[in-house]
Amino acid sequence: MRKTTSLKASFWKFLCMLLIGLMVSVAIPFSLILAGTRIGFITYADYSERSAKNLVPIIAATPDLTDVQLPMGCKYLILDKNYQMRETSLEGDDLNRAMEYALSGKINENLNKQYLFVTRENEYVVLQYYIGSQFIDEWFYNHFPSPEILLYILMGINCIAVCVILTAKFAKNMRAQLSPLFEATEKVAEQNLDFEVGHSKIKEFEDVLCSFSDMKNNLKSSLEKQWSAEQLQKEQIAALAHDLKTPLTVIQGNIDLISETELNDEQRLYAGYITESSGQMGVYIRTLIDISRTVAGYQLNLEEFCIADYMEQIEAQANSLCLTKEICLHMETEANLGTFKADKLLLERAIMNVIGNAIDHSPPKGTVYVEVQKLDDGFIQISIIDEGSGFTPESLHHAQEQFFMGNKSRTSNMHFGMGLYITSSIIKQHNGQLILKNSDKTKGAQVIIKIPY
């Protein structure tokens, strides 16, 4: 039995770790400041106040104030008896507050700088001292903020770092627990059901994965049954199509023999019906064979050949089709196309299918344009454009599907919606693309065949 934990427990674990981390983030800087105080590197908060008060009688009694060594952090203002400034080490707001204190005795309790008033024989001295810890070392005192401010900065940095690190770790862990689900959905999206679904240590995620695994297995079983049934049906259709060719050949052979004998008009009429119907049956059988081959996939016989010579052969065939329907063929083949590998017969069938469609949908005396060029992205592009009415929005979306017929009346011309479907299958097996659009040039249909060279 796989050991799992609930999502709620995982969250509480994360929350406890976060609280512990925050407490440690506060405790470490505080401990450093406390240790610095104990070893004499940092003063206590009331150090300047005690030192200043101890200096008051000394300052009052000493004739020359320069002989008094002021503690670090203490500054002074010397006034004469008329409260005119004689000498000071203060400046800015500190000087203004010292003057205000000398004149009124008013102290701002919100400031961490306080004042003492000392009366001397011929002058007054205002001492400013700092309430709070300070660095004993002069370099640290001049280049770093006070220990209290440094304490808050370190606490803030540590708390932010702990939150970021623990949150990132928690998110990474959650993603790791969800990764089997992501992998499973990717496999299904790739139409691959032959894999084992992974597991998660989070109970809720594990339940989802188990459900997904059951769904995948049921879907696989269902699809295998469906595939087997379809495969059997395809094999039966293919076998039936081949079996039908034998009696059809016998019928056609016998009707040909009968047609060569002496027949009256009525007999010749019936013989014509039989010949026409057997011809239709032959088309049906070939269509069934095409369907079975297309679904199963064509066996490619790849060979390397010159593209320009190959397109000349295509042009000759296309011209013969165009002449029977009085359509003009305008073909442009780019120079220096080189060679490429493909199944010549299948590719010829794909191209001629498209050209045949273009001829069928061109108006009388119309023109079919065929352009062949080599693209920089590694493809040979064959573009076939007609001057017909173009593709409907529905045809653009469904024309490459099996049995789709944009014009239902085409069934009367022995079409079954297989032309572009077969072409698309052949081009895809060559790792190419079949693109359908309406031409800006003629407003008719444009079919683009792209095959890598």
N, C-alpha and C positions, 0 to 999 in steps of 0.2 A: 504493500500500500504506500503510495507516494505521500510524503509529508507535505502538507500545505498549511498556509496561514491565511486568515481573512484579510480583505482589503482594509477593513476598519482597524485591525491590529497593526497592519503595516503603517497606516497613517499615524496611529498613536505612538508607535515606535519612532517614527520620524519626528513627531512633535516633541517627544521626550529628549531625543538627541539634540533637537534645536534648542530647547530650554537649557540643557546641560552645556551646550556649546556657548550660549549667550552668557551664562553665569561664569564660565571659564574665561570668556572674552573680557568680562568686567574684572574678574579676580586677578588675572595676570598683571595688567597694568597697575592696579591698586597695590599688589604685592611688591612690584618693582619700586613704586614711589615710597612705600613704607620701608623697604630695605634700604633705599637711598637715604631716607631720613635717619635710620638707625646707625648707619655707618658714617654719618656726618657729611654726606654728599649733598643733601637737601636739608634746608632748615625747616623747623616747625612753623605753623601758620602764625604764631604770635611772637616769633623771634624778633622781628623789626620793632614791634611795639614795646617789648620788654627792653630791648637795647636802647631805644629812643628815650624811654622814661628813666633809665639808669643814667643817661647822659645829661638830663636836665640840670642837676646840681653842678655837674662838672662844667657845662657850658656857661652857667650863670657865674661861676667863680673864676673861670680862666680868662685872663685879660686878652689874650690873642686867640681868636677862634681857630686860626689855622693850626694851632697846636693840638686841637682835639681831632682824634681819628673817628670819623663818622662810619657807622656800620654800613655794609652793602645794602643799597636800596633806600638809604636816607638822603634827603636833599634839604637845602636850607634857603631861607630868605632873611636878609639882615635889613632892618629899618632903623632910622633915627627916631628920636623922641617925637618928631612931627609926622611920623609914619611915612617918611620919604625913603624910597628904596636906596640902599647903599650898595648891596652886593647880593647875588643870588645864583643858585645852580638850577633854578626852575625856569620853565618857559611855557608859553602857550596857556592852555586852560589850567594847568597846575599852578602857574604863577598867579592867575586871576583868583583862583579859589583860595590860595594862601593869603593874598591881600584881603579878600573878603573875610577870611577867618580872623586875621589880625585886627580888622576894624570892628567886626560885629560878634566874633566868637561863634559864628554859625558853622556847623559841620554838616555835610551831606552824608547821611548814614548809609546811603545806597552805594557809595563808592568804596573801593578797596584801598584807597589812599586816604590816610587820616593825618591830622596836624596837632602839634604841641606848640604852645606859646611860652617862650622863655624871656624873662626880663633881666637885662644886664644893666650895668651902671649907666651907660650913655646910649644904649640902643636896645632894640628888641630883636629876638630871633624866632622865626617860625620854622619848626622842623616838620618835614613831611616824611612819613614812614608808610611802609606797604603792609597791608594785612593779607597774609597768605604765605605759602611756602615759596622758597627761592633756592636757586642753585648757589652753592658755596663757591664753586669754580667760576671765575670771572668770564672765561670764554663761553661757558655754557649759559651764563647769565645774560651775556650780550647777544648770543646767536640763537637761542631757543626761547620759545614762549615759557611762561611760568609752569611749574610742575602740575598745578591744577588744570591748566588749559591743555597741557601735553597729555595729562591723564584722560581728559574727555576725548581728545583726538584719537588716542590709542584705543580707547573703548569703542568709539564709533567705527574705526577702521576694522577692528577685530569682529565686531558684531556684524558688519556688512559682509566681511569675508566668510564668517561662519554661515550666515544665511545663504550666500551665493553657493558655497561649496556643498553644504548639506542639501540644498534644493536641487542642485545639478546632479548630485549623487542619487537622490530620491527619484528624480525624473529618469536618469539613466537606468536605474533598477526597474522602474515601471515599464520603460520601453523594452528592456531585456525580457521581462515577463510577458510582454505583448508581442514580442518578435515572432513566436511560433504562429500567432494568428495572422500577422502581416505576411509571413512566408506562405502560409496556407492559402490566403486569398490571392496572392500573386500566382501561385501554382494553378488555382482554379481559373483565374483570368487568362492564363496561358493555355487553358483547356487540357491541363494535365491533372488527372485524378489518380494517378498511380504513385502515391507517396504516403508517408506516415505523418500524421499531424503531431507536432511537438507537444510538450507539456509546460505548465507554469506552476510556480510555487504559491501563487495567489489563488485561493479557493475559487473566487468568482471568475477569474480568468480561466482557470482549469475547467470549470463547468461549461463556459462558452466554447472552449477548445474541444471538449468531449462532444458537445452538441454539434459543433462544426464537423467533427470527425464522423459522427453518425450520419449527418446530412451528406457528406462527401461519399461515404460508402454506399448509401442508398441511391444517390445520384449515379454513381459509377455502375452499380448493379442494373439500374433502370436503363442507362445508356447502352450498356453492353447487350442487354436483351433487345433493345431497339436496333442497335447496330447489327446484331446477328440476324434479326428479322429483315432489315433492309438489305443486308448483304445477300441473304438467301433470295430475296425478291429480285435483286439485280442479276444474280446468277441465273435465276429462272427466266427472266426477260431476255438476257443475252443468249441463253441456250435456245429459247423459243424462237428468237429472231433468226438464229443460224439454222434451226430446224425448218423454219418456214421457207428458207431459200431453196431447199431441194424440191418440194412439191411445186413451188412457184416456177422454178426452172422447167419442170416437166410440163406444166400448163402452158408456159410461153413457147416451149419447143413444139408442143402438139398443135397449138393454135397457129403457129407459123406454118406447119405442114398442111394444116387444113386450109389455110389461106392460099396455098399454092395449088389447090385442087379447083375443079370447076364448081362454083357456087352460084346460086341465084342471088338476087338483090337482098332478099330478106336474110339469107344465111350470111352474106357478107356484112350486113348491118350488125347481126348478132356477134359475128366474129370480131368486128371492130370494137364492140362493147367489151368483149372478153380481153382483147389486147390492151385497151385503155385502162381497164380495171386492174389487170395484172401489172401494168406500169405503175399505177398508183400504189399497189401493194408493195412493189419494189422500193418505192420512195419511203413508205412506212417502215419497211424492214431496215433500210439503211439508217433511218432516223433512230430506230431502237438501238441499233449497233453503235451509232454515234453517242447516244445517251450513256450506254454502258461503258464505253471507252472513256468518255469525258469524266464520269464520276469516279472510275477506277484510277484515272490518271494515265496519260499517254506515255509510252516508252520512247524516250528521246534517242534519236540516232544522230549524235552531234558530229559535225564535220566543219572544217574551216574552208571558207570560200570567199571570193571577191564580191564585195557588196555591189559594186557598180555593174558587173556582169549579171549578177542575180537580179537586180532591179530591171535590167534590160529584158530578161525573160518575163518578169512580172508585167512589164509594159506591153510586151507582145500579146500576152493573154488578155490583159485588160482592153487593149485595142480591139481584139476580136469580139469581146462582149459589147463594147461601145458601138461597133459598126452595126450589129444586129438591131440595136435600139436607137440608132441615129443620135448618139451622144458623143460629144467631143471630149477627148482625154488630153489634159494639159499636165505633163509630168516634168518636174524639175529635180534633177539629182545633183547634189553638190559634188565638186571634184575632190579627188584624193580621199575617198571614204575608207580605203584600205580593206582589210578582211576582218571577219569575226566568226565565232563558232556558234552554230545553231543547227536544228533539225530542218533541213531545207524543205522537205515536203510539208511538214506541219506548219512551218512559218509561212510557206506559200499559201496554204489553205487559209490561214488566219487573215493574211493580207487580202486575198481574193474574196473572202467572205465580206470584208468591209467594203472593198471596191464594188462588189456585186450589189450590196445594199445601197451604196451611193448611186449606182446606175439606176436601180429600181425606183429610187425616190427622186430622181432628177426629172425636171419637166422636159418635154420634147425639144430637141435641138439644144439642150442644156449642156453644161460643161462640168466635168469632174476634175478637180485639181489634186494632184499627188505631189507632195514635196518631201524629199529625202535629204537629211543633213546629219552631220556628226556634231554632238553637243560637247561642251567643255566638261560636263559633269559625268562623262563616261558612258553616254547613251547614244545609240543611233535612233533618230526620231523619224517616223514615217507619218505624215499628216495627210489624211484624205478628207476633202471638202466637196460637198455637192451644192447645188443651187435649189434644193427643195425647200420644204416648209420648216425644216429644222426639227430638233427634238422638243417634245412637250416637257414641262417640268416633271411629269410622272415618268416619262421615258428616261430622262437624265438620271433619275433615281433608281429605276428598276430595269433598264434595258439590258444589263449584263446578267440578269437572273434567268434561270432556266424556264422556258415556255412563256416568257413575257412577250406580248404582242401589243405594241402601242396602237396599231390599226387592226381591229378585229377582222376586217375584210381580207386581210392578207392570207387567212386560212384558205381562201378560195384559190390562191396561187401556189398552194402546196408548201406554205411556210408554217413552221411550228414554233417560232420564237426561240430557235436554237443557235442562230448565226452568231450573234455577239456573245452568247454564253460560251460556245465552243471556242471562239476567238480569244475570249478572256482567259479561259482555262489554258490554252496553248501558250499565251503570252506570259501568264503567271508561272508556268513550268519553266519558262526561259528566264525567270527572275525579272521580268519586265513589268510594264504598266500599260493599262488601256484607259485612256482618258476621253470622256465624252463631253462635248460642249457645242454651243452654237457659234458659227463663224461670224466674226465682225466683218469679214470681207464679202461674203455672199448672203448672210443671214440664214444660210442653210446649215445642215448638220456637219460637224467636224469631229472626226475620230482620230486620235493621236495614239500611235503605237510606239512605245519606247522600250528598247532592248539594250542591255549592257553589252559593250563590245570588249 
